[in-house]
Amino acid sequence: SVVLDVCVGVCGALLGGWLLVVFLGNNENMQVFSLVTSAVACAILLWALSLILPGKPDDDDDD
């Protein structure tokens, strides 16, 4: 569902940003890099979730 995707996306973004700060430290110049890393982590987590959870079959009506 959309709510699950949003929750997983937010968690992935927080995790990606946190990992970046842990491994590379924190300074004023890291804001843009942290944002990009968070977006990439969010996308990876959503992609992994789509592989794990079964999707709904397409409802193609050929009537």
MMTF fields as JSON, N, C-alpha, C and O atoms, coordinates in Angstrom:
{
  "mmtfVersion": "1.0.0",
  "mmtfProducer": "UNKNOWN",
  "numBonds": 251,
  "numAtoms": 252,
  "numGroups": 63,
  "numChains": 1,
  "numModels": 1,
  "chainsPerModel": [1],
  "groupsPerChain": [63],
  "chainIdList": ["A"],
  "bondAtomList": [4, 2, 8, 6, 12, 10, 16, 14, 20, 18, 24, 22, 28, 26, 32, 30, 36, 34, 40, 38, 44, 42, 48, 46, 52, 50, 56, 54, 60, 58, 64, 62, 68, 66, 72, 70, 76, 74, 80, 78, 84, 82, 88, 86, 92, 90, 96, 94, 100, 98, 104, 102, 108, 106, 112, 110, 116, 114, 120, 118, 124, 122, 128, 126, 132, 130, 136, 134, 140, 138, 144, 142, 148, 146, 152, 150, 156, 154, 160, 158, 164, 162, 168, 166, 172, 170, 176, 174, 180, 178, 184, 182, 188, 186, 192, 190, 196, 194, 200, 198, 204, 202, 208, 206, 212, 210, 216, 214, 220, 218, 224, 222, 228, 226, 232, 230, 236, 234, 240, 238, 244, 242, 248, 246],
  "bondOrderList": [1, 1, 1, 1, 1, 1, 1, 1, 1, 1, 1, 1, 1, 1, 1, 1, 1, 1, 1, 1, 1, 1, 1, 1, 1, 1, 1, 1, 1, 1, 1, 1, 1, 1, 1, 1, 1, 1, 1, 1, 1, 1, 1, 1, 1, 1, 1, 1, 1, 1, 1, 1, 1, 1, 1, 1, 1, 1, 1, 1, 1, 1],
  "groupList": [{"groupName": "SER", "atomNameList": ["N", "CA", "C", "O"], "elementList": ["N", "C", "C", "O"], "formalChargeList": [0, 0, 0, 0], "bondAtomList": [1, 0, 2, 1, 3, 2], "bondOrderList": [1, 1, 2], "singleLetterCode": "S", "chemCompType": "L-PEPTIDE LINKING"}, {"groupName": "VAL", "atomNameList": ["N", "CA", "C", "O"], "elementList": ["N", "C", "C", "O"], "formalChargeList": [0, 0, 0, 0], "bondAtomList": [1, 0, 2, 1, 3, 2], "bondOrderList": [1, 1, 2], "singleLetterCode": "V", "chemCompType": "L-PEPTIDE LINKING"}, {"groupName": "LEU", "atomNameList": ["N", "CA", "C", "O"], "elementList": ["N", "C", "C", "O"], "formalChargeList": [0, 0, 0, 0], "bondAtomList": [1, 0, 2, 1, 3, 2], "bondOrderList": [1, 1, 2], "singleLetterCode": "L", "chemCompType": "L-PEPTIDE LINKING"}, {"groupName": "ASP", "atomNameList": ["N", "CA", "C", "O"], "elementList": ["N", "C", "C", "O"], "formalChargeList": [0, 0, 0, 0], "bondAtomList": [1, 0, 2, 1, 3, 2], "bondOrderList": [1, 1, 2], "singleLetterCode": "D", "chemCompType": "L-PEPTIDE LINKING"}, {"groupName": "CYS", "atomNameList": ["N", "CA", "C", "O"], "elementList": ["N", "C", "C", "O"], "formalChargeList": [0, 0, 0, 0], "bondAtomList": [1, 0, 2, 1, 3, 2], "bondOrderList": [1, 1, 2], "singleLetterCode": "C", "chemCompType": "L-PEPTIDE LINKING"}, {"groupName": "GLY", "atomNameList": ["N", "CA", "C", "O"], "elementList": ["N", "C", "C", "O"], "formalChargeList": [0, 0, 0, 0], "bondAtomList": [1, 0, 2, 1, 3, 2], "bondOrderList": [1, 1, 2], "singleLetterCode": "G", "chemCompType": "PEPTIDE LINKING"}, {"groupName": "ALA", "atomNameList": ["N", "CA", "C", "O"], "elementList": ["N", "C", "C", "O"], "formalChargeList": [0, 0, 0, 0], "bondAtomList": [1, 0, 2, 1, 3, 2], "bondOrderList": [1, 1, 2], "singleLetterCode": "A", "chemCompType": "L-PEPTIDE LINKING"}, {"groupName": "TRP", "atomNameList": ["N", "CA", "C", "O"], "elementList": ["N", "C", "C", "O"], "formalChargeList": [0, 0, 0, 0], "bondAtomList": [1, 0, 2, 1, 3, 2], "bondOrderList": [1, 1, 2], "singleLetterCode": "W", "chemCompType": "L-PEPTIDE LINKING"}, {"groupName": "PHE", "atomNameList": ["N", "CA", "C", "O"], "elementList": ["N", "C", "C", "O"], "formalChargeList": [0, 0, 0, 0], "bondAtomList": [1, 0, 2, 1, 3, 2], "bondOrderList": [1, 1, 2], "singleLetterCode": "F", "chemCompType": "L-PEPTIDE LINKING"}, {"groupName": "ASN", "atomNameList": ["N", "CA", "C", "O"], "elementList": ["N", "C", "C", "O"], "formalChargeList": [0, 0, 0, 0], "bondAtomList": [1, 0, 2, 1, 3, 2], "bondOrderList": [1, 1, 2], "singleLetterCode": "N", "chemCompType": "L-PEPTIDE LINKING"}, {"groupName": "GLU", "atomNameList": ["N", "CA", "C", "O"], "elementList": ["N", "C", "C", "O"], "formalChargeList": [0, 0, 0, 0], "bondAtomList": [1, 0, 2, 1, 3, 2], "bondOrderList": [1, 1, 2], "singleLetterCode": "E", "chemCompType": "L-PEPTIDE LINKING"}, {"groupName": "MET", "atomNameList": ["N", "CA", "C", "O"], "elementList": ["N", "C", "C", "O"], "formalChargeList": [0, 0, 0, 0], "bondAtomList": [1, 0, 2, 1, 3, 2], "bondOrderList": [1, 1, 2], "singleLetterCode": "M", "chemCompType": "L-PEPTIDE LINKING"}, {"groupName": "GLN", "atomNameList": ["N", "CA", "C", "O"], "elementList": ["N", "C", "C", "O"], "formalChargeList": [0, 0, 0, 0], "bondAtomList": [1, 0, 2, 1, 3, 2], "bondOrderList": [1, 1, 2], "singleLetterCode": "Q", "chemCompType": "L-PEPTIDE LINKING"}, {"groupName": "THR", "atomNameList": ["N", "CA", "C", "O"], "elementList": ["N", "C", "C", "O"], "formalChargeList": [0, 0, 0, 0], "bondAtomList": [1, 0, 2, 1, 3, 2], "bondOrderList": [1, 1, 2], "singleLetterCode": "T", "chemCompType": "L-PEPTIDE LINKING"}, {"groupName": "ILE", "atomNameList": ["N", "CA", "C", "O"], "elementList": ["N", "C", "C", "O"], "formalChargeList": [0, 0, 0, 0], "bondAtomList": [1, 0, 2, 1, 3, 2], "bondOrderList": [1, 1, 2], "singleLetterCode": "I", "chemCompType": "L-PEPTIDE LINKING"}, {"groupName": "PRO", "atomNameList": ["N", "CA", "C", "O"], "elementList": ["N", "C", "C", "O"], "formalChargeList": [0, 0, 0, 0], "bondAtomList": [1, 0, 2, 1, 3, 2], "bondOrderList": [1, 1, 2], "singleLetterCode": "P", "chemCompType": "L-PEPTIDE LINKING"}, {"groupName": "LYS", "atomNameList": ["N", "CA", "C", "O"], "elementList": ["N", "C", "C", "O"], "formalChargeList": [0, 0, 0, 0], "bondAtomList": [1, 0, 2, 1, 3, 2], "bondOrderList": [1, 1, 2], "singleLetterCode": "K", "chemCompType": "L-PEPTIDE LINKING"}],
  "groupTypeList": [0, 1, 1, 2, 3, 1, 4, 1, 5, 1, 4, 5, 6, 2, 2, 5, 5, 7, 2, 2, 1, 1, 8, 2, 5, 9, 9, 10, 9, 11, 12, 1, 8, 0, 2, 1, 13, 0, 6, 1, 6, 4, 6, 14, 2, 2, 7, 6, 2, 0, 2, 14, 2, 15, 5, 16, 15, 3, 3, 3, 3, 3, 3],
  "groupIdList": [1, 2, 3, 4, 5, 6, 7, 8, 9, 10, 11, 12, 13, 14, 15, 16, 17, 18, 19, 20, 21, 22, 23, 24, 25, 26, 27, 28, 29, 30, 31, 32, 33, 34, 35, 36, 37, 38, 39, 40, 41, 42, 43, 44, 45, 46, 47, 48, 49, 50, 51, 52, 53, 54, 55, 56, 57, 58, 59, 60, 61, 62, 63],
  "secStructList": [7, 2, 2, 2, 2, 2, 2, 2, 2, 2, 2, 2, 2, 2, 2, 2, 2, 2, 2, 2, 2, 2, 2, 2, 7, 7, 7, 4, 4, 4, 2, 2, 2, 2, 2, 2, 2, 2, 2, 2, 2, 2, 2, 2, 2, 2, 2, 2, 2, 2, 2, 2, 1, 7, 7, 7, 7, 7, 7, 7, 7, 7, 7],
  "xCoordList": [0.837, 0.0, 0.877, 2.087, 0.271, 1.0, 1.558, 2.671, 0.798, 1.252, 2.502, 3.439, 2.52, 3.706, 4.904, 6.012, 4.694, 5.79, 6.355, 7.569, 5.488, 5.943, 6.725, 7.78, 6.214, 6.912, 8.281, 9.268, 8.338, 9.612, 10.563, 11.761, 10.05, 10.882, 11.479, 12.659, 10.673, 11.172, 12.219, 13.255, 11.956, 12.94, 14.239, 15.323, 14.14, 15.337, 16.129, 17.359, 15.432, 16.105, 16.804, 17.938, 16.131, 16.746, 17.96, 18.995, 17.828, 18.939, 20.119, 21.264, 19.855, 20.939, 21.646, 22.875, 20.887, 21.492, 22.295, 23.37, 21.768, 22.465, 23.777, 24.809, 23.723, 24.942, 26.005, 27.195, 25.594, 26.553, 27.258, 28.476, 26.5, 27.096, 28.024, 29.087, 27.63, 28.452, 29.792, 30.841, 29.753, 30.975, 31.822, 33.048, 31.209, 31.975, 32.005, 32.701, 31.279, 31.267, 30.233, 29.479, 30.206, 29.201, 29.86, 30.567, 29.628, 30.055, 29.072, 28.112, 29.301, 28.351, 28.259, 27.211, 29.303, 29.342, 28.68, 28.561, 28.257, 27.718, 26.209, 25.644, 25.536, 24.079, 23.568, 22.68, 24.107, 23.648, 23.999, 23.176, 25.198, 25.613, 24.75, 24.414, 24.389, 23.526, 22.134, 21.521, 21.636, 20.326, 20.33, 19.389, 21.373, 21.48, 21.608, 20.97, 22.413, 22.577, 21.263, 20.932, 20.52, 19.23, 18.264, 17.536, 18.244, 17.352, 17.74, 16.87, 19.027, 19.485, 19.144, 18.688, 19.361, 19.032, 17.531, 17.109, 16.741, 15.288, 14.899, 14.086, 15.468, 15.149, 15.577, 14.85, 16.747, 17.228, 16.322, 15.997, 15.915, 15.051, 13.683, 13.132, 13.13, 11.846, 11.966, 11.059, 13.076, 13.293, 13.393, 12.809, 14.139, 14.278, 12.923, 12.616, 12.13, 10.808, 9.918, 9.137, 10.03, 9.211, 9.615, 8.79, 10.87, 11.299, 10.813, 10.519, 10.729, 10.356, 8.85, 8.389, 8.082, 6.635, 6.031, 6.441, 5.079, 4.442, 3.582, 2.879, 3.647, 2.867, 1.494, 1.246, 0.606, -0.721, -0.632, 0.08, -1.324, -1.307, -2.017, -2.949, -1.547, -2.183, -3.605, -3.872, -4.5, -5.907, -6.273, -7.062, -5.675, -5.944, -7.203, -7.244, -8.207, -9.444, -9.43, -9.34, -9.517, -9.523, -10.926, -11.099, -11.929, -13.328, -13.699, -14.841],
  "yCoordList": [-1.19, 0.0, 1.247, 1.17, 2.362, 3.628, 4.005, 4.522, 3.751, 4.102, 3.311, 3.859, 2.034, 1.21, 1.716, 1.777, 2.08, 2.611, 3.903, 4.106, 4.761, 6.026, 5.755, 6.349, 4.867, 4.544, 3.918, 4.279, 2.993, 2.355, 3.37, 3.343, 4.254, 5.285, 6.226, 6.568, 6.645, 7.532, 6.809, 7.384, 5.563, 4.787, 4.613, 4.724, 4.342, 4.2, 5.496, 5.478, 6.618, 7.91, 8.23, 8.708, 7.967, 8.203, 7.301, 7.746, 6.036, 5.097, 5.501, 5.458, 5.892, 6.311, 7.556, 7.625, 8.543, 9.756, 9.482, 10.048, 8.614, 8.285, 7.549, 7.845, 6.59, 5.848, 6.76, 6.573, 7.735, 8.666, 9.465, 9.64, 9.945, 10.709, 9.824, 10.272, 8.58, 7.673, 7.403, 7.424, 7.149, 6.772, 7.958, 7.85, 9.072, 10.198, 11.431, 12.396, 11.424, 12.582, 13.602, 13.369, 14.727, 15.738, 17.108, 17.513, 17.813, 19.201, 19.95, 19.36, 21.226, 22.049, 21.665, 21.863, 21.133, 20.815, 19.482, 19.141, 18.737, 17.399, 17.391, 16.319, 18.536, 18.539, 17.966, 17.113, 18.416, 17.945, 16.468, 15.686, 16.089, 14.685, 13.793, 12.675, 14.275, 13.524, 13.364, 12.305, 14.393, 14.315, 13.297, 12.515, 13.303, 12.348, 10.926, 10.006, 10.749, 9.425, 8.923, 7.744, 9.807, 9.421, 9.002, 8.023, 9.721, 9.366, 8.023, 7.219, 7.779, 6.503, 5.349, 4.295, 5.546, 4.502, 4.228, 3.078, 5.261, 5.118, 4.283, 3.366, 4.59, 3.861, 2.403, 1.514, 2.149, 0.771, -0.021, -1.174, 0.583, -0.119, -0.404, -1.486, 0.548, 0.311, -0.765, -1.58, -0.768, -1.792, -3.175, -4.141, -3.261, -4.538, -5.007, -6.198, -4.084, -4.443, -4.954, -5.885, -4.353, -4.807, -6.213, -6.947, -6.588, -7.948, -8.962, -10.108, -8.532, -9.449, -9.68, -10.819, -8.581, -8.701, -9.001, -8.425, -9.883, -10.18, -9.003, -8.394, -8.7, -7.606, -8.075, -9.274, -7.127, -7.462, -7.787, -7.1, -8.797, -9.077, -7.954, -7.326, -7.725, -6.703, -7.137, -8.308, -6.175, -6.456, -6.0, -5.074, -6.68, -6.335, -7.059, -8.287, -6.286, -6.859, -6.776, -5.691, -7.918, -7.966, -8.152, -8.663, -7.759, -7.93, -7.005, -7.019],
  "zCoordList": [0.0, 0.0, 0.0, 0.215, -0.237, -0.307, 1.058, 1.153, 2.104, 3.453, 3.815, 4.396, 3.477, 3.745, 2.96, 3.492, 1.701, 0.886, 1.47, 1.481, 1.945, 2.541, 3.825, 4.046, 4.665, 5.919, 5.649, 6.29, 4.714, 4.376, 3.757, 4.037, 2.929, 2.325, 3.35, 3.273, 4.308, 5.369, 6.207, 6.54, 6.544, 7.321, 6.546, 7.12, 5.255, 4.44, 4.349, 4.389, 4.228, 4.163, 5.488, 5.496, 6.592, 7.898, 8.107, 8.604, 7.727, 7.878, 7.006, 7.456, 5.768, 4.877, 5.373, 5.342, 5.832, 6.381, 7.636, 7.836, 8.477, 9.723, 9.436, 10.038, 8.513, 8.172, 7.573, 7.83, 6.786, 6.205, 7.3, 7.257, 8.271, 9.365, 10.199, 10.629, 10.428, 11.224, 10.53, 11.173, 9.219, 8.52, 8.069, 8.032, 7.731, 7.187, 8.072, 7.755, 9.155, 10.036, 9.591, 8.646, 10.28, 10.02, 9.95, 10.873, 8.858, 8.752, 7.856, 7.36, 7.651, 6.917, 5.445, 4.831, 4.875, 3.455, 3.116, 1.939, 4.101, 3.868, 3.633, 3.416, 3.668, 3.586, 2.26, 2.26, 1.155, -0.145, -0.314, -0.79, 0.067, -0.047, 0.84, 0.45, 2.027, 2.922, 2.326, 2.461, 1.674, 1.038, -0.093, -0.229, -0.895, -2.004, -1.464, -1.975, -0.455, 0.147, 0.735, 0.607, 1.374, 1.933, 0.841, 1.005, -0.262, -1.369, -1.982, -2.32, -2.124, -2.688, -1.736, -2.178, -0.446, 0.533, 0.546, 0.673, 0.416, 0.348, -0.871, -0.758, -2.023, -3.248, -3.149, -3.592, -2.574, -2.436, -1.504, -1.787, -0.402, 0.546, -0.067, 0.134, -0.81, -1.472, -2.552, -2.719, -3.282, -4.294, -3.64, -4.13, -2.527, -1.826, -1.289, -1.326, -0.801, -0.298, -1.429, -1.23, -2.607, -3.73, -4.183, -4.726, -3.967, -4.297, -3.275, -3.615, -2.018, -0.937, -0.893, -0.824, -0.935, -0.832, -2.2, -3.208, -2.227, -3.516, -3.957, -3.151, -5.219, -5.764, -6.179, -6.309, -6.386, -6.875, -8.364, -9.098, -8.816, -10.251, -11.006, -10.502, -12.224, -13.04, -13.361, -13.63, -13.329, -13.576, -14.98, -15.169, -15.964, -17.354, -17.814, -17.887, -18.114, -18.629, -20.138, -20.714, -20.767, -22.218, -22.743, -23.85, -21.994, -22.396, -23.504, -23.963]
}
